Amino acid sequence: MSIITQQTVQMKRVSQGNYLMRNVLKHNVVFNEGAKGDAAYILTDGKIEISGTVEGHKKVFAILTPISIFGEMALFLDDGVRTATAIALEDSKIIVVTQEDLDEFMRNSPKVIAAIITVLVGRLKSTTKRALKTPSVGLGVVRILDLFSTCNKMELKYDATVKTLSDTFLTTPERIEQYLLGLADQGFLTVGRDANDIRIIRIRERDMLNAVMQKKTD
């Protein structure tokens, strides 16, 4: 059976919020692998299949049920290319989360950062392990550090941060350390030790993403 992307979707404002609720009919595509992405989604009702093409064949990475977040990497990487295809296996309801939505939510709910990072790690480990081969990983690292600084979390444990970022972006700890060293050389952060002699990262720039982007244009 061929799958036809739904051209017209019913949207409504989610109660007491600015988020959009999207109704997706069975067999309709939420997004395609390789397409440009500018939003993440929260599945509130129904069932979504996450799949991709591996050696020319379709491979199902996960079957999502409520409550699940998917498509979230589009909010952390500058190119935002989808690394999998999402299809509704039954009539479903999803909340659309844009970059502006995420930023506002992070400012108002700092504790959600750790949960989102956990979701990123878990999703990427179990699904698109072939993804994220682009040079945008460095900017993705900056984006996550920027989320912490936005919520006034200016000190991070070095070892835990390196491990989390390397797991999230499916790269080596050494590569993450190179990115951190580069940011330190540019004055955006420092690496030192706290009173308990634990190695930590101190973020010096509260608006790191904009500062880094500005540095690139100078």
Beta strands, then each sheet from edge to edge (+ up, - down):
strand 1: 11-13
strand 2: 20-24
strand 3: 29-31
strand 4: 39-54
strand 5: 57-64
strand 6: 68-70
strand 7: 85-98
strand 8: 155-157
strand 9: 189-193
strand 10: 199-203
sheet 1: 1+ 2- 7+ 3-
sheet 2: 1+ 2- 7+ 4- 5+
sheet 3: 1+ 2- 7+ 4- 6+
sheet 4: 8+ 10- 9+
end
